[in-house]
Amino acid sequence: MRSRYAAYALGKIGYVMETTHVDSPQRRPDAGRWQRELERFVENTEFEGLVVMSTNIDGEQGWVTFKAN
């Protein structure tokens, strides 16, 4: 969670794309178009902080509760 938030905040689009699960609804089939969407998002978003409130692991699945500003 922290590494992806930092990647968004620092504009590390390649890392965001590489670490997005293949079944994620945020993933796009057209990588070039997806990259441009992400670039616009990070250019127009002010990242002020991330607080991880809790984590939970159950076998191969995990959950994170967080607050992002």
mmCIF file as gemmi writes it, N, C-alpha and C atoms, coordinates in Angstrom:
data_model
loop_
_atom_site.group_PDB
_atom_site.id
_atom_site.type_symbol
_atom_site.label_atom_id
_atom_site.label_alt_id
_atom_site.label_comp_id
_atom_site.label_asym_id
_atom_site.label_entity_id
_atom_site.label_seq_id
_atom_site.pdbx_PDB_ins_code
_atom_site.Cartn_x
_atom_site.Cartn_y
_atom_site.Cartn_z
_atom_site.occupancy
_atom_site.B_iso_or_equiv
_atom_site.pdbx_formal_charge
_atom_site.auth_seq_id
_atom_site.auth_asym_id
_atom_site.pdbx_PDB_model_num
ATOM 1 N N . MET Axp A 1 ? 0.831 -1.189 0 1 0 ? 1 A 1
ATOM 2 C CA . MET Axp A 1 ? 0 0 0 1 0 ? 1 A 1
ATOM 3 C C . MET Axp A 1 ? 0.872 1.249 0 1 0 ? 1 A 1
ATOM 4 N N . ARG Axp A 2 ? 1.849 1.295 0.899 1 0 ? 2 A 1
ATOM 5 C CA . ARG Axp A 2 ? 2.705 2.49 0.986 1 0 ? 2 A 1
ATOM 6 C C . ARG Axp A 2 ? 3.503 2.696 -0.294 1 0 ? 2 A 1
ATOM 7 N N . SER Axp A 3 ? 4.022 1.611 -0.863 1 0 ? 3 A 1
ATOM 8 C CA . SER Axp A 3 ? 4.845 1.766 -2.067 1 0 ? 3 A 1
ATOM 9 C C . SER Axp A 3 ? 4.017 2.267 -3.247 1 0 ? 3 A 1
ATOM 10 N N . ARG Axp A 4 ? 2.787 1.805 -3.375 1 0 ? 4 A 1
ATOM 11 C CA . ARG Axp A 4 ? 1.939 2.268 -4.482 1 0 ? 4 A 1
ATOM 12 C C . ARG Axp A 4 ? 1.51 3.715 -4.273 1 0 ? 4 A 1
ATOM 13 N N . TYR Axp A 5 ? 1.173 4.075 -3.033 1 0 ? 5 A 1
ATOM 14 C CA . TYR Axp A 5 ? 0.824 5.466 -2.755 1 0 ? 5 A 1
ATOM 15 C C . TYR Axp A 5 ? 2.007 6.367 -3.104 1 0 ? 5 A 1
ATOM 16 N N . ALA Axp A 6 ? 3.208 5.976 -2.66 1 0 ? 6 A 1
ATOM 17 C CA . ALA Axp A 6 ? 4.405 6.76 -2.959 1 0 ? 6 A 1
ATOM 18 C C . ALA Axp A 6 ? 4.631 6.845 -4.465 1 0 ? 6 A 1
ATOM 19 N N . ALA Axp A 7 ? 4.384 5.765 -5.181 1 0 ? 7 A 1
ATOM 20 C CA . ALA Axp A 7 ? 4.56 5.777 -6.638 1 0 ? 7 A 1
ATOM 21 C C . ALA Axp A 7 ? 3.605 6.773 -7.291 1 0 ? 7 A 1
ATOM 22 N N . TYR Axp A 8 ? 2.37 6.792 -6.85 1 0 ? 8 A 1
ATOM 23 C CA . TYR Axp A 8 ? 1.432 7.79 -7.367 1 0 ? 8 A 1
ATOM 24 C C . TYR Axp A 8 ? 1.929 9.194 -7.036 1 0 ? 8 A 1
ATOM 25 N N . ALA Axp A 9 ? 2.301 9.41 -5.795 1 0 ? 9 A 1
ATOM 26 C CA . ALA Axp A 9 ? 2.721 10.743 -5.349 1 0 ? 9 A 1
ATOM 27 C C . ALA Axp A 9 ? 3.968 11.219 -6.089 1 0 ? 9 A 1
ATOM 28 N N . LEU Axp A 10 ? 4.861 10.3 -6.433 1 0 ? 10 A 1
ATOM 29 C CA . LEU Axp A 10 ? 6.111 10.661 -7.113 1 0 ? 10 A 1
ATOM 30 C C . LEU Axp A 10 ? 6.024 10.544 -8.633 1 0 ? 10 A 1
ATOM 31 N N . GLY Axp A 11 ? 4.854 10.146 -9.127 1 0 ? 11 A 1
ATOM 32 C CA . GLY Axp A 11 ? 4.671 10.036 -10.571 1 0 ? 11 A 1
ATOM 33 C C . GLY Axp A 11 ? 5.384 8.849 -11.19 1 0 ? 11 A 1
ATOM 34 N N . LYS Axp A 12 ? 5.584 7.795 -10.427 1 0 ? 12 A 1
ATOM 35 C CA . LYS Axp A 12 ? 6.254 6.576 -10.918 1 0 ? 12 A 1
ATOM 36 C C . LYS Axp A 12 ? 5.201 5.671 -11.582 1 0 ? 12 A 1
ATOM 37 N N . ILE Axp A 13 ? 4.762 6.088 -12.745 1 0 ? 13 A 1
ATOM 38 C CA . ILE Axp A 13 ? 3.66 5.434 -13.442 1 0 ? 13 A 1
ATOM 39 C C . ILE Axp A 13 ? 3.983 3.981 -13.777 1 0 ? 13 A 1
ATOM 40 N N . GLY Axp A 14 ? 5.2 3.714 -14.203 1 0 ? 14 A 1
ATOM 41 C CA . GLY Axp A 14 ? 5.592 2.346 -14.542 1 0 ? 14 A 1
ATOM 42 C C . GLY Axp A 14 ? 5.4 1.396 -13.373 1 0 ? 14 A 1
ATOM 43 N N . TYR Axp A 15 ? 5.764 1.848 -12.185 1 0 ? 15 A 1
ATOM 44 C CA . TYR Axp A 15 ? 5.604 1.015 -10.99 1 0 ? 15 A 1
ATOM 45 C C . TYR Axp A 15 ? 4.128 0.769 -10.701 1 0 ? 15 A 1
ATOM 46 N N . VAL Axp A 16 ? 3.326 1.803 -10.829 1 0 ? 16 A 1
ATOM 47 C CA . VAL Axp A 16 ? 1.886 1.644 -10.602 1 0 ? 16 A 1
ATOM 48 C C . VAL Axp A 16 ? 1.327 0.602 -11.565 1 0 ? 16 A 1
ATOM 49 N N . MET Axp A 17 ? 1.702 0.698 -12.817 1 0 ? 17 A 1
ATOM 50 C CA . MET Axp A 17 ? 1.199 -0.236 -13.816 1 0 ? 17 A 1
ATOM 51 C C . MET Axp A 17 ? 1.689 -1.662 -13.541 1 0 ? 17 A 1
ATOM 52 N N . GLU Axp A 18 ? 2.949 -1.799 -13.204 1 0 ? 18 A 1
ATOM 53 C CA . GLU Axp A 18 ? 3.527 -3.125 -12.951 1 0 ? 18 A 1
ATOM 54 C C . GLU Axp A 18 ? 2.937 -3.797 -11.724 1 0 ? 18 A 1
ATOM 55 N N . THR Axp A 19 ? 2.495 -3.021 -10.749 1 0 ? 19 A 1
ATOM 56 C CA . THR Axp A 19 ? 2.008 -3.594 -9.491 1 0 ? 19 A 1
ATOM 57 C C . THR Axp A 19 ? 0.487 -3.637 -9.407 1 0 ? 19 A 1
ATOM 58 N N . THR Axp A 20 ? -0.188 -3.353 -10.502 1 0 ? 20 A 1
ATOM 59 C CA . THR Axp A 20 ? -1.647 -3.456 -10.532 1 0 ? 20 A 1
ATOM 60 C C . THR Axp A 20 ? -2.023 -4.876 -10.932 1 0 ? 20 A 1
ATOM 61 N N . HIS Axp A 21 ? -2.816 -5.527 -10.121 1 0 ? 21 A 1
ATOM 62 C CA . HIS Axp A 21 ? -3.206 -6.92 -10.371 1 0 ? 21 A 1
ATOM 63 C C . HIS Axp A 21 ? -3.893 -7.04 -11.726 1 0 ? 21 A 1
ATOM 64 N N . VAL Axp A 22 ? -3.658 -8.146 -12.41 1 0 ? 22 A 1
ATOM 65 C CA . VAL Axp A 22 ? -4.213 -8.341 -13.749 1 0 ? 22 A 1
ATOM 66 C C . VAL Axp A 22 ? -5.734 -8.328 -13.772 1 0 ? 22 A 1
ATOM 67 N N . ASP Axp A 23 ? -6.379 -8.67 -12.665 1 0 ? 23 A 1
ATOM 68 C CA . ASP Axp A 23 ? -7.843 -8.671 -12.604 1 0 ? 23 A 1
ATOM 69 C C . ASP Axp A 23 ? -8.424 -7.382 -12.024 1 0 ? 23 A 1
ATOM 70 N N . SER Axp A 24 ? -7.578 -6.398 -11.752 1 0 ? 24 A 1
ATOM 71 C CA . SER Axp A 24 ? -8.043 -5.151 -11.156 1 0 ? 24 A 1
ATOM 72 C C . SER Axp A 24 ? -8.924 -4.376 -12.138 1 0 ? 24 A 1
ATOM 73 N N . PRO Axp A 25 ? -10.021 -3.792 -11.633 1 0 ? 25 A 1
ATOM 74 C CA . PRO Axp A 25 ? -10.858 -2.967 -12.511 1 0 ? 25 A 1
ATOM 75 C C . PRO Axp A 25 ? -10.151 -1.674 -12.94 1 0 ? 25 A 1
ATOM 76 N N . GLN Axp A 26 ? -9.069 -1.298 -12.273 1 0 ? 26 A 1
ATOM 77 C CA . GLN Axp A 26 ? -8.323 -0.104 -12.665 1 0 ? 26 A 1
ATOM 78 C C . GLN Axp A 26 ? -7.407 -0.365 -13.866 1 0 ? 26 A 1
ATOM 79 N N . ARG Axp A 27 ? -7.088 -1.612 -14.118 1 0 ? 27 A 1
ATOM 80 C CA . ARG Axp A 27 ? -6.193 -1.971 -15.219 1 0 ? 27 A 1
ATOM 81 C C . ARG Axp A 27 ? -6.902 -1.737 -16.556 1 0 ? 27 A 1
ATOM 82 N N . ARG Axp A 28 ? -6.153 -1.277 -17.557 1 0 ? 28 A 1
ATOM 83 C CA . ARG Axp A 28 ? -6.706 -1.029 -18.893 1 0 ? 28 A 1
ATOM 84 C C . ARG Axp A 28 ? -5.989 -1.9 -19.914 1 0 ? 28 A 1
ATOM 85 N N . PRO Axp A 29 ? -6.711 -2.394 -20.917 1 0 ? 29 A 1
ATOM 86 C CA . PRO Axp A 29 ? -6.075 -3.248 -21.935 1 0 ? 29 A 1
ATOM 87 C C . PRO Axp A 29 ? -5.095 -2.486 -22.825 1 0 ? 29 A 1
ATOM 88 N N . ASP Axp A 30 ? -5.342 -1.216 -23.06 1 0 ? 30 A 1
ATOM 89 C CA . ASP Axp A 30 ? -4.453 -0.387 -23.878 1 0 ? 30 A 1
ATOM 90 C C . ASP Axp A 30 ? -3.45 0.304 -22.95 1 0 ? 30 A 1
ATOM 91 N N . ALA Axp A 31 ? -2.235 -0.234 -22.878 1 0 ? 31 A 1
ATOM 92 C CA . ALA Axp A 31 ? -1.23 0.265 -21.93 1 0 ? 31 A 1
ATOM 93 C C . ALA Axp A 31 ? -0.886 1.729 -22.166 1 0 ? 31 A 1
ATOM 94 N N . GLY Axp A 32 ? -0.799 2.143 -23.408 1 0 ? 32 A 1
ATOM 95 C CA . GLY Axp A 32 ? -0.471 3.538 -23.709 1 0 ? 32 A 1
ATOM 96 C C . GLY Axp A 32 ? -1.541 4.489 -23.218 1 0 ? 32 A 1
ATOM 97 N N . ARG Axp A 33 ? -2.775 4.127 -23.471 1 0 ? 33 A 1
ATOM 98 C CA . ARG Axp A 33 ? -3.896 4.962 -23.012 1 0 ? 33 A 1
ATOM 99 C C . ARG Axp A 33 ? -3.955 4.985 -21.488 1 0 ? 33 A 1
ATOM 100 N N . TRP Axp A 34 ? -3.76 3.833 -20.864 1 0 ? 34 A 1
ATOM 101 C CA . TRP Axp A 34 ? -3.772 3.727 -19.403 1 0 ? 34 A 1
ATOM 102 C C . TRP Axp A 34 ? -2.661 4.588 -18.806 1 0 ? 34 A 1
ATOM 103 N N . GLN Axp A 35 ? -1.481 4.537 -19.413 1 0 ? 35 A 1
ATOM 104 C CA . GLN Axp A 35 ? -0.357 5.35 -18.929 1 0 ? 35 A 1
ATOM 105 C C . GLN Axp A 35 ? -0.706 6.834 -18.979 1 0 ? 35 A 1
ATOM 106 N N . ARG Axp A 36 ? -1.303 7.281 -20.075 1 0 ? 36 A 1
ATOM 107 C CA . ARG Axp A 36 ? -1.685 8.69 -20.2 1 0 ? 36 A 1
ATOM 108 C C . ARG Axp A 36 ? -2.745 9.072 -19.161 1 0 ? 36 A 1
ATOM 109 N N . GLU Axp A 37 ? -3.702 8.17 -18.896 1 0 ? 37 A 1
ATOM 110 C CA . GLU Axp A 37 ? -4.708 8.428 -17.857 1 0 ? 37 A 1
ATOM 111 C C . GLU Axp A 37 ? -4.052 8.589 -16.489 1 0 ? 37 A 1
ATOM 112 N N . LEU Axp A 38 ? -3.114 7.702 -16.18 1 0 ? 38 A 1
ATOM 113 C CA . LEU Axp A 38 ? -2.41 7.78 -14.903 1 0 ? 38 A 1
ATOM 114 C C . LEU Axp A 38 ? -1.586 9.062 -14.803 1 0 ? 38 A 1
ATOM 115 N N . GLU Axp A 39 ? -0.936 9.438 -15.888 1 0 ? 39 A 1
ATOM 116 C CA . GLU Axp A 39 ? -0.139 10.674 -15.884 1 0 ? 39 A 1
ATOM 117 C C . GLU Axp A 39 ? -1.02 11.885 -15.601 1 0 ? 39 A 1
ATOM 118 N N . ARG Axp A 40 ? -2.186 11.947 -16.234 1 0 ? 40 A 1
ATOM 119 C CA . ARG Axp A 40 ? -3.112 13.053 -15.976 1 0 ? 40 A 1
ATOM 120 C C . ARG Axp A 40 ? -3.591 13.037 -14.526 1 0 ? 40 A 1
ATOM 121 N N . PHE Axp A 41 ? -3.871 11.842 -14.019 1 0 ? 41 A 1
ATOM 122 C CA . PHE Axp A 41 ? -4.334 11.724 -12.637 1 0 ? 41 A 1
ATOM 123 C C . PHE Axp A 41 ? -3.293 12.268 -11.665 1 0 ? 41 A 1
ATOM 124 N N . VAL Axp A 42 ? -2.038 11.845 -11.785 1 0 ? 42 A 1
ATOM 125 C CA . VAL Axp A 42 ? -1.028 12.288 -10.821 1 0 ? 42 A 1
ATOM 126 C C . VAL Axp A 42 ? -0.701 13.775 -10.991 1 0 ? 42 A 1
ATOM 127 N N . GLU Axp A 43 ? -0.831 14.294 -12.203 1 0 ? 43 A 1
ATOM 128 C CA . GLU Axp A 43 ? -0.584 15.725 -12.423 1 0 ? 43 A 1
ATOM 129 C C . GLU Axp A 43 ? -1.67 16.592 -11.797 1 0 ? 43 A 1
ATOM 130 N N . ASN Axp A 44 ? -2.878 16.055 -11.683 1 0 ? 44 A 1
ATOM 131 C CA . ASN Axp A 44 ? -4.016 16.826 -11.195 1 0 ? 44 A 1
ATOM 132 C C . ASN Axp A 44 ? -4.452 16.457 -9.783 1 0 ? 44 A 1
ATOM 133 N N . THR Axp A 45 ? -3.626 15.701 -9.078 1 0 ? 45 A 1
ATOM 134 C CA . THR Axp A 45 ? -3.969 15.254 -7.726 1 0 ? 45 A 1
ATOM 135 C C . THR Axp A 45 ? -2.88 15.695 -6.759 1 0 ? 45 A 1
ATOM 136 N N . GLU Axp A 46 ? -3.294 16.201 -5.62 1 0 ? 46 A 1
ATOM 137 C CA . GLU Axp A 46 ? -2.348 16.574 -4.565 1 0 ? 46 A 1
ATOM 138 C C . GLU Axp A 46 ? -2.343 15.458 -3.523 1 0 ? 46 A 1
ATOM 139 N N . PHE Axp A 47 ? -1.209 14.811 -3.368 1 0 ? 47 A 1
ATOM 140 C CA . PHE Axp A 47 ? -1.061 13.704 -2.433 1 0 ? 47 A 1
ATOM 141 C C . PHE Axp A 47 ? -0.495 14.263 -1.135 1 0 ? 47 A 1
ATOM 142 N N . GLU Axp A 48 ? -1.298 14.222 -0.079 1 0 ? 48 A 1
ATOM 143 C CA . GLU Axp A 48 ? -0.913 14.851 1.183 1 0 ? 48 A 1
ATOM 144 C C . GLU Axp A 48 ? -0.503 13.865 2.264 1 0 ? 48 A 1
ATOM 145 N N . GLY Axp A 49 ? -0.844 12.605 2.126 1 0 ? 49 A 1
ATOM 146 C CA . GLY Axp A 49 ? -0.439 11.651 3.144 1 0 ? 49 A 1
ATOM 147 C C . GLY Axp A 49 ? -1.239 10.366 3.115 1 0 ? 49 A 1
ATOM 148 N N . LEU Axp A 50 ? -0.652 9.343 3.72 1 0 ? 50 A 1
ATOM 149 C CA . LEU Axp A 50 ? -1.272 8.027 3.801 1 0 ? 50 A 1
ATOM 150 C C . LEU Axp A 50 ? -1.099 7.503 5.215 1 0 ? 50 A 1
ATOM 151 N N . VAL Axp A 51 ? -2.18 6.978 5.78 1 0 ? 51 A 1
ATOM 152 C CA . VAL Axp A 51 ? -2.124 6.337 7.088 1 0 ? 51 A 1
ATOM 153 C C . VAL Axp A 51 ? -2.708 4.938 6.928 1 0 ? 51 A 1
ATOM 154 N N . VAL Axp A 52 ? -1.9 3.92 7.207 1 0 ? 52 A 1
ATOM 155 C CA . VAL Axp A 52 ? -2.391 2.547 7.211 1 0 ? 52 A 1
ATOM 156 C C . VAL Axp A 52 ? -2.987 2.306 8.594 1 0 ? 52 A 1
ATOM 157 N N . MET Axp A 53 ? -4.279 2.035 8.629 1 0 ? 53 A 1
ATOM 158 C CA . MET Axp A 53 ? -4.991 1.909 9.897 1 0 ? 53 A 1
ATOM 159 C C . MET Axp A 53 ? -4.99 0.464 10.414 1 0 ? 53 A 1
ATOM 160 N N . SER Axp A 54 ? -5.089 -0.5 9.503 1 0 ? 54 A 1
ATOM 161 C CA . SER Axp A 54 ? -5.048 -1.902 9.922 1 0 ? 54 A 1
ATOM 162 C C . SER Axp A 54 ? -4.745 -2.788 8.718 1 0 ? 54 A 1
ATOM 163 N N . THR Axp A 55 ? -4.276 -3.993 9.024 1 0 ? 55 A 1
ATOM 164 C CA . THR Axp A 55 ? -4.026 -4.998 7.987 1 0 ? 55 A 1
ATOM 165 C C . THR Axp A 55 ? -4.561 -6.332 8.486 1 0 ? 55 A 1
ATOM 166 N N . ASN Axp A 56 ? -4.879 -7.211 7.549 1 0 ? 56 A 1
ATOM 167 C CA . ASN Axp A 56 ? -5.38 -8.528 7.891 1 0 ? 56 A 1
ATOM 168 C C . ASN Axp A 56 ? -4.962 -9.491 6.791 1 0 ? 56 A 1
ATOM 169 N N . ILE Axp A 57 ? -4.502 -10.668 7.169 1 0 ? 57 A 1
ATOM 170 C CA . ILE Axp A 57 ? -4.105 -11.69 6.205 1 0 ? 57 A 1
ATOM 171 C C . ILE Axp A 57 ? -4.885 -12.96 6.504 1 0 ? 57 A 1
ATOM 172 N N . ASP Axp A 58 ? -5.403 -13.576 5.435 1 0 ? 58 A 1
ATOM 173 C CA . ASP Axp A 58 ? -6.104 -14.847 5.538 1 0 ? 58 A 1
ATOM 174 C C . ASP Axp A 58 ? -5.624 -15.724 4.393 1 0 ? 58 A 1
ATOM 175 N N . GLY Axp A 59 ? -4.651 -16.564 4.677 1 0 ? 59 A 1
ATOM 176 C CA . GLY Axp A 59 ? -4.087 -17.41 3.623 1 0 ? 59 A 1
ATOM 177 C C . GLY Axp A 59 ? -3.345 -16.56 2.61 1 0 ? 59 A 1
ATOM 178 N N . GLU Axp A 60 ? -3.777 -16.632 1.36 1 0 ? 60 A 1
ATOM 179 C CA . GLU Axp A 60 ? -3.13 -15.87 0.296 1 0 ? 60 A 1
ATOM 180 C C . GLU Axp A 60 ? -3.805 -14.527 0.035 1 0 ? 60 A 1
ATOM 181 N N . GLN Axp A 61 ? -4.818 -14.197 0.806 1 0 ? 61 A 1
ATOM 182 C CA . GLN Axp A 61 ? -5.513 -12.924 0.632 1 0 ? 61 A 1
ATOM 183 C C . GLN Axp A 61 ? -5.17 -11.993 1.787 1 0 ? 61 A 1
ATOM 184 N N . GLY Axp A 62 ? -5.181 -10.717 1.49 1 0 ? 62 A 1
ATOM 185 C CA . GLY Axp A 62 ? -4.919 -9.725 2.516 1 0 ? 62 A 1
ATOM 186 C C . GLY Axp A 62 ? -5.773 -8.495 2.305 1 0 ? 62 A 1
ATOM 187 N N . TRP Axp A 63 ? -5.991 -7.747 3.378 1 0 ? 63 A 1
ATOM 188 C CA . TRP Axp A 63 ? -6.786 -6.527 3.338 1 0 ? 63 A 1
ATOM 189 C C . TRP Axp A 63 ? -6.024 -5.431 4.052 1 0 ? 63 A 1
ATOM 190 N N . VAL Axp A 64 ? -6.198 -4.238 3.573 1 0 ? 64 A 1
ATOM 191 C CA . VAL Axp A 64 ? -5.591 -3.064 4.197 1 0 ? 64 A 1
ATOM 192 C C . VAL Axp A 64 ? -6.684 -2.012 4.361 1 0 ? 64 A 1
ATOM 193 N N . THR Axp A 65 ? -6.804 -1.472 5.557 1 0 ? 65 A 1
ATOM 194 C CA . THR Axp A 65 ? -7.68 -0.334 5.785 1 0 ? 65 A 1
ATOM 195 C C . THR Axp A 65 ? -6.78 0.871 5.9 1 0 ? 65 A 1
ATOM 196 N N . PHE Axp A 66 ? -7.068 1.888 5.09 1 0 ? 66 A 1
ATOM 197 C CA . PHE Axp A 66 ? -6.167 3.039 5.049 1 0 ? 66 A 1
ATOM 198 C C . PHE Axp A 66 ? -6.946 4.32 4.856 1 0 ? 66 A 1
ATOM 199 N N . LYS Axp A 67 ? -6.277 5.415 5.129 1 0 ? 67 A 1
ATOM 200 C CA . LYS Axp A 67 ? -6.819 6.743 4.861 1 0 ? 67 A 1
ATOM 201 C C . LYS Axp A 67 ? -5.776 7.481 4.031 1 0 ? 67 A 1
ATOM 202 N N . ALA Axp A 68 ? -6.196 7.927 2.875 1 0 ? 68 A 1
ATOM 203 C CA . ALA Axp A 68 ? -5.301 8.69 1.999 1 0 ? 68 A 1
ATOM 204 C C . ALA Axp A 68 ? -5.85 10.085 1.805 1 0 ? 68 A 1
ATOM 205 N N . ASN Axp A 69 ? -4.98 11.048 1.903 1 0 ? 69 A 1
ATOM 206 C CA . ASN Axp A 69 ? -5.352 12.454 1.655 1 0 ? 69 A 1
ATOM 207 C C . ASN Axp A 69 ? -4.607 12.934 0.42 1 0 ? 69 A 1
